[in-house]
Amino acid sequence: MSETRAVHPVDEAMPPGRMVAYGLQHVLAMYAGVIAVPLILATAIGLPQEQLVYVVNSSFLMCGLATLLQTIGLWKFGVRLPIVQGTTFASVTPMILSRVDLTETRNLIIVAVSFAFGVIPAALPEFYDEFPDAVRIIFESGITAASVAAILLNIVFNVIGGTSEPTAETTACMPTVEEV
């Protein structure tokens, strides 16, 4: 009596055409993830084009080595799964915050409220229990909650609300005291 073991769909071998298409999709997603952080950081700190090339190339090299280590494994290191090890965006937030004018109250409010939204899921895990599922899915992650808060408050204060001080552009259409 022979046993036939069913193969889980995750473990099935795909046809070559689909395998190439999925592989290409994976490479394109990896490329964007690996190149984004070096481009953002190098541009933000004002590196010249020649140095930008070295930063991007070193990012590709190190991500490639880390991917091989994770995929193939070496001794006890590596998960031995088909993954791509990319760069981290952890350095982007401090970079953005270093350029924020914290002398303006509205920017301080944006940073403080965003920080508070980011800390709520860790400090009070049950805080979102009574919220609808759609809200909980978004806000149970501190990073997502802080990002949403920062984006919305930035739109309210700096886009819709405009600047706190009148500028030549905002006062050009306003009548002067002499005209009234």
NUMAR-48885 format. One record per atom (N, C-alpha, C): y negated, z, x; chain; atom name; residue number from 0. Coordinates in nm, 2 decimals, decimal comma. Atoms other than C-alpha are relative to their C-alpha. Layout:
! NUMAR-48885
     yy     zz     xx chain name resi
      Y      Z      X     A   CA  NUM
...
This chain:
! NUMAR-48885
     yy     zz     xx chain name resi
   0,12   0,00   0,08     A    N    0
   0,00   0,00   0,00     A   CA    0
  -0,12   0,00   0,09     A    C    0
   0,11   0,01  -0,08     A    N    1
  -0,32  -0,11   0,16     A   CA    1
  -0,13   0,05  -0,07     A    C    1
   0,12  -0,05   0,06     A    N    2
  -0,65   0,06   0,10     A   CA    2
  -0,12  -0,10   0,03     A    C    2
   0,11   0,08  -0,02     A    N    3
  -0,96  -0,15   0,05     A   CA    3
  -0,13   0,09  -0,01     A    C    3
   0,12  -0,08   0,00     A    N    4
  -1,28   0,03   0,15     A   CA    4
  -0,12  -0,09  -0,03     A    C    4
   0,12   0,07   0,04     A    N    5
  -1,59  -0,09  -0,02     A   CA    5
  -0,11   0,03   0,11     A    C    5
   0,10  -0,02  -0,09     A    N    6
  -1,88  -0,15   0,21     A   CA    6
  -0,13   0,02  -0,07     A    C    6
   0,12  -0,03   0,07     A    N    7
  -2,21   0,00   0,11     A   CA    7
  -0,10  -0,11   0,03     A    C    7
   0,09   0,11  -0,02     A    N    8
  -2,49  -0,26   0,06     A   CA    8
  -0,09   0,01   0,12     A    C    8
   0,08  -0,02  -0,12     A    N    9
  -2,69  -0,11   0,35     A   CA    9
   0,08  -0,05   0,12     A    C    9
  -0,08   0,04  -0,12     A    N   10
  -2,40  -0,18   0,59     A   CA   10
   0,05  -0,14  -0,01     A    C   10
  -0,04   0,13   0,01     A    N   11
  -2,33  -0,53   0,47     A   CA   11
  -0,07  -0,09   0,09     A    C   11
   0,07   0,10  -0,08     A    N   12
  -2,40  -0,82   0,70     A   CA   12
  -0,06  -0,11  -0,09     A    C   12
   0,07   0,10   0,08     A    N   13
  -2,66  -1,05   0,55     A   CA   13
   0,03  -0,14   0,05     A    C   13
  -0,01   0,14  -0,05     A    N   14
  -2,65  -1,43   0,57     A   CA   14
  -0,10  -0,02   0,11     A    C   14
   0,09   0,03  -0,11     A    N   15
  -2,81  -1,57   0,88     A   CA   15
  -0,15  -0,03  -0,04     A    C   15
   0,13   0,03   0,04     A    N   16
  -3,11  -1,71   0,70     A   CA   16
  -0,09   0,12  -0,05     A    C   16
   0,06  -0,12   0,04     A    N   17
  -3,20  -1,38   0,53     A   CA   17
  -0,03   0,09   0,12     A    C   17
   0,01  -0,08  -0,12     A    N   18
  -3,14  -1,20   0,86     A   CA   18
  -0,12  -0,04   0,08     A    C   18
   0,11   0,05  -0,08     A    N   19
  -3,39  -1,42   1,04     A   CA   19
  -0,13   0,03  -0,07     A    C   19
   0,12  -0,02   0,07     A    N   20
  -3,65  -1,39   0,76     A   CA   20
  -0,04   0,15   0,00     A    C   20
   0,03  -0,14  -0,01     A    N   21
  -3,62  -1,01   0,75     A   CA   21
  -0,04   0,04   0,14     A    C   21
   0,03  -0,03  -0,14     A    N   22
  -3,63  -1,00   1,13     A   CA   22
  -0,14  -0,04   0,03     A    C   22
   0,14   0,05  -0,02     A    N   23
  -3,95  -1,21   1,14     A   CA   23
  -0,10   0,09  -0,07     A    C   23
   0,09  -0,09   0,08     A    N   24
  -4,11  -0,98   0,87     A   CA   24
  -0,01   0,13   0,08     A    C   24
   0,00  -0,12  -0,08     A    N   25
  -4,02  -0,68   1,08     A   CA   25
  -0,08  -0,01   0,13     A    C   25
   0,08   0,03  -0,13     A    N   26
  -4,17  -0,83   1,40     A   CA   26
  -0,15  -0,01  -0,04     A    C   26
   0,14   0,01   0,03     A    N   27
  -4,49  -0,92   1,22     A   CA   27
  -0,06   0,13  -0,04     A    C   27
   0,05  -0,13   0,04     A    N   28
  -4,53  -0,57   1,07     A   CA   28
  -0,01   0,08   0,13     A    C   28
   0,00  -0,08  -0,12     A    N   29
  -4,45  -0,42   1,41     A   CA   29
  -0,13  -0,04   0,08     A    C   29
   0,11   0,05  -0,08     A    N   30
  -4,71  -0,64   1,58     A   CA   30
  -0,13   0,05  -0,05     A    C   30
   0,13  -0,06   0,06     A    N   31
  -4,99  -0,53   1,34     A   CA   31
  -0,01   0,15   0,03     A    C   31
   0,01  -0,14  -0,02     A    N   32
  -4,90  -0,17   1,38     A   CA   32
  -0,02   0,04   0,15     A    C   32
   0,01  -0,03  -0,14     A    N   33
  -4,88  -0,18   1,76     A   CA   33
  -0,14  -0,04   0,05     A    C   33
   0,12   0,05  -0,05     A    N   34
  -5,20  -0,38   1,81     A   CA   34
  -0,13   0,07  -0,06     A    C   34
   0,12  -0,05   0,07     A    N   35
  -5,43  -0,21   1,55     A   CA   35
  -0,07   0,12   0,07     A    C   35
   0,06  -0,12  -0,06     A    N   36
  -5,48   0,13   1,73     A   CA   36
  -0,08  -0,03   0,13     A    C   36
   0,08   0,03  -0,12     A    N   37
  -5,57  -0,01   2,07     A   CA   37
  -0,12  -0,08  -0,02     A    C   37
   0,12   0,08   0,03     A    N   38
  -5,81  -0,26   1,92     A   CA   38
  -0,11   0,09  -0,06     A    C   38
   0,10  -0,09   0,06     A    N   39
  -5,98   0,01   1,71     A   CA   39
  -0,06   0,09   0,11     A    C   39
   0,05  -0,09  -0,10     A    N   40
  -6,01   0,25   2,00     A   CA   40
  -0,08  -0,07   0,11     A    C   40
   0,07   0,06  -0,10     A    N   41
  -6,11   0,01   2,26     A   CA   41
  -0,14  -0,06  -0,04     A    C   41
   0,13   0,04   0,06     A    N   42
  -6,38  -0,14   2,04     A   CA   42
  -0,09   0,11  -0,02     A    C   42
   0,09  -0,12   0,03     A    N   43
  -6,51   0,20   1,94     A   CA   43
  -0,06   0,06   0,12     A    C   43
   0,06  -0,06  -0,13     A    N   44
  -6,55   0,32   2,30     A   CA   44
  -0,07  -0,10   0,08     A    C   44
   0,08   0,10  -0,07     A    N   45
  -6,70  -0,01   2,40     A   CA   45
   0,06  -0,06   0,13     A    C   45
  -0,07   0,05  -0,12     A    N   46
  -6,44  -0,13   2,65     A   CA   46
  -0,04  -0,15   0,01     A    C   46
   0,02   0,15  -0,02     A    N   47
  -6,52  -0,48   2,80     A   CA   47
   0,14  -0,07  -0,03     A    C   47
  -0,12   0,08   0,04     A    N   48
  -6,28  -0,76   2,70     A   CA   48
   0,11   0,00   0,10     A    C   48
  -0,10   0,00  -0,11     A    N   49
  -6,10  -0,75   3,04     A   CA   49
   0,09   0,13  -0,01     A    C   49
  -0,08  -0,13   0,01     A    N   50
  -6,00  -0,38   2,99     A   CA   50
   0,07   0,00  -0,14     A    C   50
  -0,06   0,00   0,13     A    N   51
  -5,92  -0,44   2,62     A   CA   51
   0,14  -0,07   0,01     A    C   51
  -0,13   0,07  -0,02     A    N   52
  -5,65  -0,68   2,73     A   CA   52
   0,10   0,09   0,06     A    C   52
  -0,10  -0,09  -0,06     A    N   53
  -5,49  -0,42   2,95     A   CA   53
   0,04   0,11  -0,09     A    C   53
  -0,04  -0,10   0,10     A    N   54
  -5,50  -0,16   2,67     A   CA   54
   0,10  -0,05  -0,09     A    C   54
  -0,09   0,06   0,09     A    N   55
  -5,33  -0,39   2,43     A   CA   55
   0,13  -0,03   0,07     A    C   55
  -0,13   0,03  -0,07     A    N   56
  -5,07  -0,50   2,69     A   CA   56
   0,08   0,13   0,03     A    C   56
  -0,07  -0,13  -0,03     A    N   57
  -4,99  -0,14   2,79     A   CA   57
   0,06   0,06  -0,13     A    C   57
  -0,05  -0,04   0,13     A    N   58
  -4,95  -0,06   2,42     A   CA   58
   0,13  -0,07  -0,04     A    C   58
  -0,12   0,08   0,02     A    N   59
  -4,70  -0,34   2,38     A   CA   59
   0,11   0,04   0,09     A    C   59
  -0,11  -0,04  -0,10     A    N   60
  -4,51  -0,24   2,69     A   CA   60
   0,06   0,14  -0,04     A    C   60
  -0,05  -0,13   0,03     A    N   61
  -4,49   0,13   2,60     A   CA   61
   0,07   0,01  -0,14     A    C   61
  -0,07   0,00   0,13     A    N   62
  -4,40   0,06   2,23     A   CA   62
   0,14  -0,07   0,01     A    C   62
  -0,13   0,07  -0,02     A    N   63
  -4,13  -0,18   2,35     A   CA   63
   0,10   0,09   0,07     A    C   63
  -0,09  -0,09  -0,07     A    N   64
  -3,98   0,07   2,59     A   CA   64
   0,04   0,12  -0,10     A    C   64
  -0,04  -0,10   0,09     A    N   65
  -3,99   0,34   2,32     A   CA   65
   0,09  -0,05  -0,11     A    C   65
  -0,09   0,06   0,10     A    N   66
  -3,83   0,11   2,07     A   CA   66
   0,14  -0,02   0,06     A    C   66
  -0,13   0,01  -0,07     A    N   67
  -3,55   0,03   2,32     A   CA   67
   0,07   0,14   0,01     A    C   67
  -0,06  -0,13  -0,01     A    N   68
  -3,50   0,40   2,38     A   CA   68
   0,05   0,05  -0,13     A    C   68
  -0,05  -0,05   0,13     A    N   69
  -3,48   0,48   2,01     A   CA   69
   0,11  -0,08  -0,05     A    C   69
  -0,10   0,09   0,06     A    N   70
  -3,27   0,18   1,92     A   CA   70
   0,14   0,01   0,08     A    C   70
  -0,12   0,00  -0,08     A    N   71
  -3,02   0,17   2,21     A   CA   71
   0,05   0,15   0,03     A    C   71
  -0,03  -0,14  -0,03     A    N   72
  -3,04   0,54   2,30     A   CA   72
   0,03   0,01   0,15     A    C   72
  -0,02  -0,03  -0,14     A    N   73
  -3,01   0,70   2,64     A   CA   73
   0,04   0,15   0,00     A    C   73
  -0,05  -0,13  -0,01     A    N   74
  -2,79   1,01   2,68     A   CA   74
  -0,01   0,06  -0,14     A    C   74
   0,02  -0,06   0,13     A    N   75
  -2,91   1,24   2,40     A   CA   75
  -0,13  -0,04  -0,07     A    C   75
   0,12   0,04   0,06     A    N   76
  -3,23   1,06   2,33     A   CA   76
   0,02  -0,13  -0,08     A    C   76
  -0,01   0,12   0,08     A    N   77
  -3,28   0,80   2,06     A   CA   77
   0,08   0,02  -0,13     A    C   77
  -0,07  -0,01   0,12     A    N   78
  -3,18   0,78   1,70     A   CA   78
   0,11  -0,11  -0,02     A    C   78
  -0,09   0,11   0,00     A    N   79
  -2,98   0,46   1,76     A   CA   79
   0,01  -0,07  -0,13     A    C   79
   0,02   0,08   0,13     A    N   80
  -3,11   0,29   1,45     A   CA   80
  -0,10  -0,11   0,03     A    C   80
   0,09   0,11  -0,03     A    N   81
  -3,29  -0,04   1,43     A   CA   81
  -0,15   0,03  -0,05     A    C   81
   0,14  -0,03   0,03     A    N   82
  -3,65   0,08   1,43     A   CA   82
  -0,10  -0,05   0,10     A    C   82
   0,11   0,04  -0,09     A    N   83
  -3,98  -0,01   1,59     A   CA   83
  -0,09   0,12   0,02     A    C   83
   0,09  -0,12  -0,03     A    N   84
  -4,17   0,27   1,77     A   CA   84
  -0,14  -0,06   0,02     A    C   84
   0,14   0,05  -0,01     A    N   85
  -4,54   0,20   1,72     A   CA   85
  -0,09   0,10   0,06     A    C   85
   0,11  -0,09  -0,05     A    N   86
  -4,87   0,36   1,81     A   CA   86
  -0,04   0,10  -0,11     A    C   86
   0,04  -0,10   0,10     A    N   87
  -5,02   0,66   1,63     A   CA   87
  -0,15  -0,02  -0,03     A    C   87
   0,14   0,01   0,04     A    N   88
  -5,34   0,66   1,44     A   CA   88
  -0,07   0,14   0,00     A    C   88
   0,05  -0,13  -0,01     A    N   89
  -5,39   1,03   1,51     A   CA   89
  -0,14   0,01   0,07     A    C   89
   0,13  -0,01  -0,08     A    N   90
  -5,68   0,96   1,75     A   CA   90
  -0,11  -0,07  -0,07     A    C   90
   0,11   0,07   0,07     A    N   91
  -5,88   0,75   1,50     A   CA   91
  -0,09   0,10  -0,08     A    C   91
   0,08  -0,09   0,08     A    N   92
  -5,99   1,04   1,28     A   CA   92
  -0,10   0,08   0,09     A    C   92
   0,10  -0,06  -0,08     A    N   93
  -6,16   1,24   1,56     A   CA   93
  -0,10  -0,10   0,05     A    C   93
   0,09   0,10  -0,05     A    N   94
  -6,31   0,92   1,69     A   CA   94
  -0,11  -0,03  -0,11     A    C   94
   0,09   0,02   0,11     A    N   95
  -6,46   0,85   1,34     A   CA   95
  -0,10   0,12  -0,02     A    C   95
   0,08  -0,12   0,02     A    N   96
  -6,58   1,21   1,30     A   CA   96
  -0,10   0,02   0,11     A    C   96
   0,10  -0,02  -0,10     A    N   97
  -6,75   1,20   1,64     A   CA   97
  -0,12  -0,08  -0,02     A    C   97
   0,12   0,09   0,03     A    N   98
  -6,98   0,93   1,51     A   CA   98
  -0,07   0,03  -0,13     A    C   98
   0,06  -0,04   0,12     A    N   99
  -7,07   1,10   1,19     A   CA   99
  -0,12   0,09   0,03     A    C   99
   0,12  -0,08  -0,01     A    N  100
  -7,42   1,24   1,16     A   CA  100
   0,01   0,13  -0,08     A    C  100
  -0,02  -0,12   0,08     A    N  101
  -7,35   1,60   1,07     A   CA  101
  -0,12   0,08  -0,02     A    C  101
   0,12  -0,07   0,03     A    N  102
  -7,71   1,69   1,05     A   CA  102
  -0,04  -0,03  -0,15     A    C  102
   0,02   0,02   0,14     A    N  103
  -7,71   1,54   0,70     A   CA  103
   0,10   0,07  -0,09     A    C  103
  -0,08  -0,09   0,09     A    N  104
  -7,58   1,77   0,42     A   CA  104
   0,11  -0,08  -0,06     A    C  104
  -0,11   0,07   0,07     A    N  105
  -7,39   1,50   0,24     A   CA  105
   0,12  -0,04   0,09     A    C  105
  -0,11   0,03  -0,09     A    N  106
  -7,19   1,41   0,55     A   CA  106
   0,08   0,13   0,03     A    C  106
  -0,07  -0,13  -0,02     A    N  107
  -7,11   1,78   0,60     A   CA  107
   0,09   0,03  -0,12     A    C  107
  -0,08  -0,02   0,12     A    N  108
  -6,99   1,80   0,24     A   CA  108
   0,12  -0,09   0,00     A    C  108
  -0,11   0,09   0,00     A    N  109
  -6,77   1,49   0,28     A   CA  109
   0,11   0,06   0,10     A    C  109
  -0,10  -0,05  -0,09     A    N  110
  -6,60   1,64   0,59     A   CA  110
   0,06   0,13  -0,05     A    C  110
  -0,06  -0,13   0,04     A    N  111
  -6,56   1,99   0,45     A   CA  111
   0,09  -0,01  -0,12     A    C  111
  -0,09   0,02   0,12     A    N  112
  -6,42   1,88   0,11     A   CA  112
   0,12  -0,08   0,04     A    C  112
  -0,12   0,07  -0,04     A    N  113
  -6,19   1,63   0,27     A   CA  113
   0,10   0,09   0,08     A    C  113
  -0,09  -0,10  -0,07     A    N  114
  -6,06   1,90   0,51     A   CA  114
   0,07   0,09  -0,10     A    C  114
  -0,06  -0,09   0,10     A    N  115
  -6,01   2,13   0,21     A   CA  115
   0,11  -0,07  -0,08     A    C  115
  -0,10   0,07   0,07     A    N  116
  -5,82   1,87   0,02     A   CA  116
   0,13  -0,03   0,09     A    C  116
  -0,11   0,02  -0,09     A    N  117
  -5,60   1,81   0,33     A   CA  117
   0,08   0,12   0,02     A    C  117
  -0,07  -0,13  -0,03     A    N  118
  -5,52   2,18   0,37     A   CA  118
   0,07   0,05  -0,13     A    C  118
  -0,06  -0,06   0,12     A    N  119
  -5,44   2,25   0,00     A   CA  119
   0,15  -0,01  -0,01     A    C  119
  -0,15   0,01   0,01     A    N  120
  -5,08   2,11   0,01     A   CA  120
   0,07   0,10   0,09     A    C  120
  -0,06  -0,09  -0,09     A    N  121
  -5,00   2,33   0,31     A   CA  121
  -0,02   0,15  -0,04     A    C  121
   0,03  -0,13   0,03     A    N  122
  -5,18   2,64   0,20     A   CA  122
   0,05   0,05  -0,13     A    C  122
  -0,04  -0,03   0,14     A    N  123
  -5,10   2,63  -0,17     A   CA  123
   0,10  -0,11  -0,05     A    C  123
  -0,09   0,11   0,04     A    N  124
  -4,79   2,41  -0,22     A   CA  124
   0,02  -0,01  -0,15     A    C  124
  -0,02   0,01   0,15     A    N  125
  -4,77   2,50  -0,59     A   CA  125
  -0,13  -0,05  -0,07     A    C  125
   0,13   0,04   0,06     A    N  126
  -5,13   2,39  -0,65     A   CA  126
   0,01  -0,12  -0,10     A    C  126
  -0,01   0,12   0,08     A    N  127
  -5,04   2,05  -0,79     A   CA  127
   0,11   0,00  -0,10     A    C  127
  -0,11   0,00   0,09     A    N  128
  -4,74   2,16  -0,99     A   CA  128
  -0,03  -0,04  -0,15     A    C  128
   0,04   0,02   0,14     A    N  129
  -4,92   2,14  -1,33     A   CA  129
  -0,07  -0,14  -0,02     A    C  129
   0,06   0,13   0,01     A    N  130
  -5,08   1,80  -1,25     A   CA  130
   0,10  -0,10  -0,05     A    C  130
  -0,10   0,11   0,04     A    N  131
  -4,93   1,47  -1,39     A   CA  131
   0,06  -0,05   0,13     A    C  131
  -0,08   0,06  -0,11     A    N  132
  -4,67   1,30  -1,17     A   CA  132
  -0,08  -0,09   0,09     A    C  132
   0,08   0,10  -0,08     A    N  133
  -4,91   1,02  -1,07     A   CA  133
  -0,10   0,07   0,10     A    C  133
   0,09  -0,07  -0,09     A    N  134
  -5,16   1,27  -0,93     A   CA  134
   0,07   0,08   0,11     A    C  134
  -0,08  -0,08  -0,10     A    N  135
  -4,89   1,49  -0,76     A   CA  135
   0,05  -0,09   0,11     A    C  135
  -0,05   0,09  -0,11     A    N  136
  -4,75   1,19  -0,58     A   CA  136
  -0,10  -0,03   0,10     A    C  136
   0,11   0,03  -0,09     A    N  137
  -5,08   1,11  -0,43     A   CA  137
  -0,05   0,12   0,08     A    C  137
   0,07  -0,11  -0,07     A    N  138
  -5,22   1,45  -0,35     A   CA  138
   0,10   0,11   0,06     A    C  138
  -0,09  -0,10  -0,06     A    N  139
  -4,90   1,64  -0,24     A   CA  139
   0,01  -0,02   0,15     A    C  139
   0,01   0,02  -0,14     A    N  140
  -4,95   1,49   0,10     A   CA  140
  -0,15   0,03   0,04     A    C  140
   0,14  -0,04  -0,04     A    N  141
  -5,25   1,65   0,28     A   CA  141
  -0,08  -0,12   0,06     A    C  141
   0,07   0,12  -0,06     A    N  142
  -5,33   1,33   0,48     A   CA  142
  -0,05  -0,09  -0,11     A    C  142
   0,04   0,09   0,11     A    N  143
  -5,34   1,12   0,16     A   CA  143
  -0,12   0,07  -0,08     A    C  143
   0,10  -0,07   0,08     A    N  144
  -5,54   1,39  -0,03     A   CA  144
  -0,14   0,00   0,08     A    C  144
   0,13   0,00  -0,08     A    N  145
  -5,80   1,42   0,25     A   CA  145
  -0,06  -0,14   0,01     A    C  145
   0,05   0,14  -0,01     A    N  146
  -5,83   1,04   0,29     A   CA  146
  -0,06  -0,05  -0,13     A    C  146
   0,06   0,04   0,14     A    N  147
  -5,88   0,98  -0,09     A   CA  147
  -0,13   0,08  -0,02     A    C  147
   0,12  -0,07   0,01     A    N  148
  -6,14   1,26  -0,09     A   CA  148
  -0,11  -0,06   0,08     A    C  148
   0,10   0,05  -0,09     A    N  149
  -6,32   1,12   0,21     A   CA  149
  -0,06  -0,13  -0,05     A    C  149
   0,04   0,13   0,05     A    N  150
  -6,33   0,77   0,07     A   CA  150
  -0,08   0,01  -0,12     A    C  150
   0,07  -0,02   0,13     A    N  151
  -6,44   0,87  -0,28     A   CA  151
  -0,14   0,06   0,02     A    C  151
   0,13  -0,07  -0,03     A    N  152
  -6,71   1,11  -0,15     A   CA  152
  -0,09  -0,09   0,08     A    C  152
   0,08   0,09  -0,08     A    N  153
  -6,83   0,85   0,10     A   CA  153
  -0,07  -0,11  -0,09     A    C  153
   0,05   0,09   0,09     A    N  154
  -6,87   0,60  -0,18     A   CA  154
  -0,11   0,06  -0,09     A    C  154
   0,10  -0,07   0,08     A    N  155
  -7,05   0,85  -0,40     A   CA  155
  -0,13   0,03   0,07     A    C  155
   0,12  -0,04  -0,07     A    N  156
  -7,29   0,98  -0,14     A   CA  156
  -0,07  -0,11   0,08     A    C  156
   0,07   0,10  -0,09     A    N  157
  -7,35   0,69   0,10     A   CA  157
  -0,01  -0,14  -0,06     A    C  157
   0,02   0,13   0,06     A    N  158
  -7,30   0,38  -0,12     A   CA  158
  -0,07   0,00  -0,13     A    C  158
   0,07  -0,01   0,13     A    N  159
  -7,39   0,47  -0,47     A   CA  159
  -0,13   0,08   0,01     A    C  159
   0,11  -0,09  -0,01     A    N  160
  -7,62   0,75  -0,38     A   CA  160
  -0,11  -0,05   0,09     A    C  160
   0,09   0,06  -0,10     A    N  161
  -7,79   0,55  -0,10     A   CA  161
  -0,04   0,10   0,11     A    C  161
   0,04  -0,09  -0,10     A    N  162
  -7,98   0,71   0,18     A   CA  162
  -0,09   0,11  -0,05     A    C  162
   0,08  -0,11   0,05     A    N  163
  -8,16   1,04   0,15     A   CA  163
  -0,15  -0,02   0,03     A    C  163
   0,13   0,03  -0,03     A    N  164
  -8,47   0,91   0,32     A   CA  164
  -0,04  -0,14  -0,04     A    C  164
   0,04   0,14   0,04     A    N  165
  -8,66   0,61   0,18     A   CA  165
  -0,02  -0,09   0,13     A    C  165
   0,02   0,09  -0,11     A    N  166
  -8,66   0,31   0,41     A   CA  166
  -0,08  -0,12  -0,04     A    C  166
   0,09   0,12   0,04     A    N  167
  -8,87  -0,01   0,42     A   CA  167
   0,08  -0,09  -0,09     A    C  167
  -0,08   0,09   0,09     A    N  168
  -8,58  -0,20   0,25     A   CA  168
   0,01   0,06  -0,14     A    C  168
  -0,01  -0,06   0,13     A    N  169
  -8,55   0,05  -0,03     A   CA  169
  -0,13   0,02  -0,07     A    C  169
   0,13  -0,02   0,06     A    N  170
  -8,92   0,09  -0,09     A   CA  170
  -0,08  -0,13  -0,02     A    C  170
   0,07   0,13   0,01     A    N  171
  -9,02  -0,28  -0,07     A   CA  171
  -0,04  -0,04  -0,14     A    C  171
   0,03   0,04   0,13     A    N  172
  -9,01  -0,33  -0,44     A   CA  172
  -0,07   0,11  -0,08     A    C  172
   0,07  -0,11   0,07     A    N  173
  -9,18   0,00  -0,53     A   CA  173
  -0,15  -0,02   0,01     A    C  173
   0,15   0,01  -0,01     A    N  174
  -9,55   0,00  -0,62     A   CA  174
  -0,06   0,11   0,09     A    C  174
   0,07  -0,11  -0,08     A    N  175
  -9,78   0,19  -0,38     A   CA  175
  -0,10   0,07  -0,09     A    C  175
   0,09  -0,09   0,08     A    N  176
 -10,02   0,46  -0,51     A   CA  176
  -0,13  -0,08  -0,03     A    C  176
   0,12   0,08   0,03     A    N  177
 -10,32   0,21  -0,48     A   CA  177
   0,02  -0,10  -0,11     A    C  177
  -0,02   0,10   0,11     A    N  178
 -10,15  -0,04  -0,71     A   CA  178
   0,02   0,06  -0,14     A    C  178
  -0,02  -0,06   0,13     A    N  179
 -10,08   0,21  -0,98     A   CA  179
  -0,13   0,05  -0,06     A    C  179
